[in-house]
Amino acid sequence: MADNQSIKDQINQAVEKVLAAIERERERDVIVRRFGLNGHKETLEQVGESMGITRERVRQIEKTTLIRARLSLDDGRNPIYDAVEKEIIKALHELGRAATANDLTIKVIGDNDPKMRAALIFLSELSSKTLVTRENDRYHMGIILSTDDEDKGVKAETDKIVAAMREHGKPVTVDELFELVSGYEHPDQVKALASLSKQVATLRGLWGINKWPEVNPRNIRDKVMVVMSEHGKPMHFSEIAEAIKKQDFKRNNVTQQAIHNELIKDKRFILVGRGLYGLSEWGYRPGTLSEIITEVLKKESPLHREEIIRRVLKQRHIREATILLTLQNNKSFKRVSKSQYKLAE
């Protein structure tokens, strides 16, 4: 297919031709409304109420109509559908043999247009080479390269990957996840199956459980943690605010004041300079400059002032002159020679 518009045109033509082959108007109407081919997907109850029939009757009509449509396509008399089916299968191969409906739509047409997504789900449902897995509280709707008509096996494989993530206990790359599980030929297969689970989230190449803030930051503190961990060194609160705005987080437009308030309240963030914060996991410790010097001299005393400065600068991003002034003007410290200091009695 030449470009995205021609792909969309062929998908629309394939859907129209399949629908035209459905003789009864009521059956055709059920299919259109249940798959959302008109832009609005409806439940069994909604369709049944408007037609004056039970939800079970709607389900039966849908099922039998799809079976007849599949049998008709098996005769090979719809070359437009065949061309679209090839594109779907090609995309699935490139995505690791499975994909969410969203990912497949983006792969095939270049965007996530809802009507195109509905059309691709419908056409995939008709193929003997693909399996559509139903969406529920735990799984996204997905399309799998499979001749099986049951999605239990696919969801079991997905659960196995989620369990491996959970047991590992921290976010991983796709290659690392591939190493954690067995029975797959390529990391893309593992990635594809993991993407079907609603328990999984991914951020900047890392995959993990969606409750983990590293892959699914929900509040300001989580977002600050992600940004600072990625930066790898202390940041001013204004820098943190700008960095968050550049990320693809939900609600990433936060104020500098909101950032500063969260930094002050969370013990993971340590003030290491004027407006500058580091992470406690990097070895920074809370406290005033005087308290930091005290900790240095508790470990070893007396110390030359240059050594004190060197050790303090590992904890605080300040001028050397500020450290010297604190040493000279604080009653907690005592000079024992021209350039050595110890803790006062």
VENTABEL-V670111 format. One record per pair of residues at least 4 apart in sequence whose ideal C-beta (glycine too) atoms are under 8 Angstrom apart, sorted by the first residue. I is the first residue (numbers start at 1). GAP is how many residues later the second one is. If there is no record, write none. Layout:
I_GAP ; I_GAP
//
This chain:
1_5 ; 1_6 ; 1_9 ; 1_82 ; 1_86 ; 2_4 ; 3_4 ; 4_4 ; 4_105 ; 4_106 ; 4_107 ; 5_4 ; 6_4 ; 7_4 ; 7_80 ; 7_101 ; 7_102 ; 7_103 ; 8_4 ; 8_101 ; 8_105 ; 8_108 ; 9_4 ; 10_4 ; 10_70 ; 10_73 ; 10_74 ; 11_4 ; 11_73 ; 11_97 ; 11_98 ; 11_105 ; 11_108 ; 11_109 ; 11_112 ; 12_4 ; 12_107 ; 13_4 ; 13_67 ; 14_4 ; 14_64 ; 14_66 ; 14_67 ; 14_69 ; 14_70 ; 14_105 ; 14_109 ; 15_4 ; 15_22 ; 15_104 ; 15_107 ; 15_108 ; 16_4 ; 17_4 ; 17_61 ; 17_63 ; 17_64 ; 18_4 ; 18_51 ; 18_55 ; 18_60 ; 18_63 ; 18_104 ; 18_105 ; 18_108 ; 19_9 ; 19_12 ; 19_13 ; 19_18 ; 21_48 ; 21_51 ; 22_5 ; 22_6 ; 22_9 ; 22_43 ; 22_46 ; 22_47 ; 23_4 ; 24_4 ; 25_4 ; 26_4 ; 26_25 ; 26_35 ; 27_4 ; 27_34 ; 27_37 ; 27_38 ; 28_4 ; 28_37 ; 29_4 ; 29_22 ; 30_4 ; 30_17 ; 30_21 ; 30_28 ; 30_31 ; 30_32 ; 30_35 ; 31_4 ; 31_6 ; 31_31 ; 31_34 ; 31_35 ; 31_38 ; 31_91 ; 32_5 ; 32_6 ; 33_4 ; 33_5 ; 33_7 ; 33_8 ; 33_9 ; 33_13 ; 33_14 ; 34_7 ; 34_8 ; 34_10 ; 34_13 ; 34_24 ; 34_28 ; 35_6 ; 35_83 ; 35_84 ; 35_86 ; 35_87 ; 35_90 ; 36_4 ; 36_5 ; 36_6 ; 36_78 ; 36_79 ; 36_82 ; 37_78 ; 37_81 ; 37_82 ; 37_85 ; 39_75 ; 39_76 ; 39_79 ; 41_77 ; 42_4 ; 42_5 ; 43_4 ; 43_12 ; 44_4 ; 44_11 ; 44_12 ; 44_14 ; 44_15 ; 45_4 ; 45_10 ; 46_4 ; 47_4 ; 47_8 ; 47_11 ; 48_4 ; 48_5 ; 48_6 ; 48_7 ; 48_9 ; 48_10 ; 51_7 ; 53_4 ; 53_5 ; 54_4 ; 55_4 ; 56_4 ; 57_4 ; 58_4 ; 59_4 ; 60_4 ; 61_4 ; 62_4 ; 63_4 ; 64_4 ; 65_4 ; 66_4 ; 66_59 ; 66_60 ; 67_4 ; 68_4 ; 69_4 ; 69_57 ; 70_4 ; 70_56 ; 70_58 ; 71_4 ; 72_5 ; 72_6 ; 73_5 ; 73_8 ; 73_53 ; 73_54 ; 74_54 ; 76_6 ; 78_4 ; 79_4 ; 80_4 ; 81_4 ; 81_42 ; 81_45 ; 82_4 ; 83_4 ; 84_4 ; 84_39 ; 85_4 ; 85_38 ; 85_42 ; 85_44 ; 86_4 ; 87_4 ; 87_21 ; 88_4 ; 88_16 ; 88_20 ; 88_32 ; 88_35 ; 88_36 ; 88_39 ; 88_42 ; 88_55 ; 89_4 ; 89_38 ; 89_40 ; 89_41 ; 89_56 ; 90_4 ; 91_4 ; 91_8 ; 91_13 ; 91_16 ; 91_17 ; 92_4 ; 92_5 ; 92_6 ; 92_7 ; 92_12 ; 92_38 ; 92_51 ; 92_52 ; 92_53 ; 93_4 ; 93_52 ; 94_13 ; 95_4 ; 95_8 ; 95_9 ; 95_12 ; 95_93 ; 95_97 ; 96_90 ; 96_91 ; 96_92 ; 96_93 ; 96_94 ; 96_95 ; 96_96 ; 96_97 ; 97_47 ; 97_48 ; 97_91 ; 97_92 ; 97_95 ; 98_44 ; 98_45 ; 98_46 ; 98_47 ; 98_56 ; 98_91 ; 98_94 ; 98_95 ; 98_97 ; 98_98 ; 99_4 ; 99_5 ; 99_8 ; 99_43 ; 99_44 ; 99_93 ; 99_96 ; 100_4 ; 100_40 ; 100_41 ; 100_42 ; 100_95 ; 100_96 ; 101_4 ; 101_16 ; 101_19 ; 101_20 ; 101_39 ; 101_40 ; 101_41 ; 101_42 ; 102_4 ; 102_10 ; 102_15 ; 102_38 ; 103_4 ; 103_92 ; 104_4 ; 104_16 ; 104_20 ; 104_39 ; 105_4 ; 105_6 ; 105_7 ; 105_8 ; 105_11 ; 105_12 ; 105_15 ; 106_4 ; 106_5 ; 106_6 ; 108_8 ; 108_12 ; 109_4 ; 109_7 ; 111_5 ; 112_5 ; 113_4 ; 114_4 ; 115_4 ; 116_4 ; 117_4 ; 118_4 ; 119_4 ; 120_4 ; 120_23 ; 121_4 ; 121_11 ; 121_20 ; 121_22 ; 122_4 ; 123_4 ; 124_6 ; 124_8 ; 124_19 ; 125_5 ; 125_7 ; 128_19 ; 129_16 ; 129_17 ; 129_18 ; 130_13 ; 130_14 ; 130_15 ; 130_16 ; 131_12 ; 131_13 ; 131_14 ; 131_15 ; 131_16 ; 131_17 ; 131_18 ; 131_19 ; 131_20 ; 131_23 ; 132_9 ; 132_10 ; 132_11 ; 132_12 ; 132_19 ; 133_6 ; 133_8 ; 133_9 ; 133_10 ; 133_11 ; 133_18 ; 133_21 ; 133_22 ; 133_63 ; 134_5 ; 134_7 ; 134_17 ; 135_4 ; 135_5 ; 135_6 ; 137_61 ; 138_17 ; 138_59 ; 138_60 ; 138_61 ; 139_16 ; 139_19 ; 139_57 ; 139_58 ; 139_59 ; 140_55 ; 140_56 ; 140_57 ; 140_58 ; 142_12 ; 142_53 ; 142_54 ; 144_7 ; 144_10 ; 146_8 ; 148_5 ; 151_4 ; 152_4 ; 153_4 ; 154_4 ; 154_39 ; 154_42 ; 155_4 ; 155_41 ; 156_4 ; 157_4 ; 157_36 ; 158_4 ; 158_35 ; 158_36 ; 158_38 ; 158_39 ; 159_4 ; 159_38 ; 160_4 ; 160_21 ; 161_4 ; 161_16 ; 161_20 ; 161_29 ; 161_32 ; 161_33 ; 161_36 ; 162_4 ; 162_32 ; 162_35 ; 162_37 ; 162_38 ; 162_47 ; 163_4 ; 164_4 ; 164_13 ; 164_16 ; 164_17 ; 165_7 ; 165_12 ; 165_15 ; 165_29 ; 165_35 ; 165_42 ; 165_43 ; 165_44 ; 166_43 ; 168_4 ; 168_12 ; 170_38 ; 170_42 ; 170_44 ; 171_32 ; 171_35 ; 171_36 ; 171_37 ; 171_41 ; 171_43 ; 171_44 ; 172_4 ; 172_5 ; 172_8 ; 172_34 ; 172_35 ; 172_36 ; 173_4 ; 173_32 ; 173_33 ; 173_34 ; 174_4 ; 174_13 ; 174_14 ; 174_16 ; 174_17 ; 174_31 ; 174_33 ; 175_4 ; 175_12 ; 176_4 ; 177_4 ; 177_10 ; 177_13 ; 177_14 ; 177_17 ; 177_30 ; 178_6 ; 178_8 ; 178_9 ; 178_12 ; 181_9 ; 184_5 ; 184_6 ; 185_4 ; 186_4 ; 187_4 ; 188_4 ; 189_4 ; 190_4 ; 191_4 ; 191_16 ; 192_4 ; 193_4 ; 194_6 ; 194_13 ; 195_5 ; 195_7 ; 198_12 ; 199_10 ; 199_11 ; 200_7 ; 200_8 ; 200_9 ; 200_10 ; 201_6 ; 201_7 ; 201_8 ; 201_9 ; 201_11 ; 201_14 ; 201_15 ; 202_4 ; 202_5 ; 202_6 ; 202_13 ; 203_11 ; 203_12 ; 203_13 ; 203_14 ; 203_23 ; 204_26 ; 206_8 ; 206_9 ; 207_8 ; 208_4 ; 208_6 ; 208_7 ; 208_8 ; 209_6 ; 210_5 ; 210_6 ; 211_5 ; 212_4 ; 213_4 ; 213_5 ; 213_9 ; 213_12 ; 213_13 ; 214_11 ; 214_12 ; 214_15 ; 217_5 ; 217_6 ; 217_8 ; 217_9 ; 217_32 ; 218_4 ; 219_4 ; 220_4 ; 220_34 ; 220_38 ; 220_39 ; 220_42 ; 221_4 ; 221_41 ; 221_45 ; 221_47 ; 222_4 ; 223_4 ; 223_21 ; 223_24 ; 223_26 ; 223_29 ; 223_31 ; 224_4 ; 224_16 ; 224_20 ; 224_35 ; 224_38 ; 224_39 ; 224_42 ; 224_45 ; 225_4 ; 225_43 ; 225_54 ; 226_4 ; 226_21 ; 226_23 ; 227_4 ; 227_8 ; 227_13 ; 227_16 ; 227_17 ; 227_20 ; 228_7 ; 228_12 ; 228_41 ; 228_49 ; 228_50 ; 228_51 ; 229_50 ; 231_4 ; 231_12 ; 233_45 ; 234_38 ; 234_39 ; 234_42 ; 234_43 ; 234_44 ; 234_50 ; 234_83 ; 235_4 ; 235_5 ; 235_8 ; 235_41 ; 235_42 ; 236_4 ; 236_39 ; 236_40 ; 236_41 ; 237_4 ; 237_19 ; 237_22 ; 237_23 ; 237_26 ; 237_38 ; 237_40 ; 238_4 ; 238_18 ; 238_37 ; 239_4 ; 240_4 ; 240_19 ; 240_23 ; 240_37 ; 241_4 ; 241_13 ; 241_14 ; 241_15 ; 241_18 ; 242_4 ; 243_4 ; 244_5 ; 244_8 ; 244_10 ; 244_15 ; 245_7 ; 245_8 ; 245_9 ; 246_6 ; 247_5 ; 248_4 ; 254_4 ; 254_5 ; 255_4 ; 256_4 ; 257_4 ; 258_4 ; 259_4 ; 260_4 ; 260_15 ; 261_4 ; 262_4 ; 262_7 ; 263_6 ; 263_8 ; 263_14 ; 264_5 ; 267_13 ; 267_19 ; 268_11 ; 268_12 ; 268_13 ; 269_8 ; 269_9 ; 269_10 ; 269_11 ; 270_7 ; 270_8 ; 270_9 ; 270_10 ; 270_14 ; 270_15 ; 270_16 ; 271_5 ; 271_6 ; 271_15 ; 272_4 ; 272_5 ; 272_6 ; 272_12 ; 272_43 ; 272_44 ; 272_45 ; 273_43 ; 273_44 ; 273_45 ; 274_44 ; 276_41 ; 278_4 ; 278_6 ; 279_5 ; 280_4 ; 280_5 ; 280_6 ; 283_31 ; 283_32 ; 284_31 ; 285_7 ; 285_10 ; 285_30 ; 287_4 ; 287_5 ; 287_8 ; 288_4 ; 289_4 ; 289_23 ; 289_27 ; 289_29 ; 289_33 ; 289_34 ; 289_37 ; 290_4 ; 290_36 ; 290_40 ; 290_42 ; 291_4 ; 292_4 ; 292_20 ; 292_23 ; 292_24 ; 293_4 ; 293_15 ; 293_19 ; 293_30 ; 293_33 ; 293_34 ; 293_37 ; 293_39 ; 293_40 ; 294_4 ; 294_38 ; 294_49 ; 295_4 ; 296_4 ; 296_7 ; 296_12 ; 296_15 ; 296_16 ; 297_4 ; 297_5 ; 297_6 ; 297_11 ; 297_36 ; 297_44 ; 297_45 ; 297_46 ; 298_45 ; 301_40 ; 301_41 ; 301_42 ; 302_34 ; 302_35 ; 302_38 ; 302_39 ; 302_40 ; 303_4 ; 303_5 ; 303_8 ; 303_37 ; 303_38 ; 303_39 ; 304_4 ; 304_35 ; 304_36 ; 305_4 ; 305_19 ; 305_22 ; 305_34 ; 305_35 ; 305_36 ; 306_4 ; 306_33 ; 307_4 ; 308_4 ; 308_15 ; 308_19 ; 308_33 ; 309_4 ; 309_11 ; 309_14 ; 309_15 ; 310_4 ; 311_4 ; 312_4 ; 312_6 ; 312_11 ; 313_4 ; 313_5 ; 313_7 ; 313_10 ; 318_4 ; 318_5 ; 319_4 ; 320_4 ; 321_4 ; 322_4 ; 323_4 ; 324_4 ; 325_4 ; 326_4 ; 326_7 ; 327_6 ; 327_8 ; 327_14 ; 328_7 ; 331_13 ; 332_11 ; 332_12 ; 333_8 ; 333_9 ; 333_10 ; 333_11 ; 334_7 ; 334_8 ; 334_9 ; 334_10 ; 334_11 ; 335_5 ; 335_6 ; 336_4 ; 336_5 ; 336_6
//
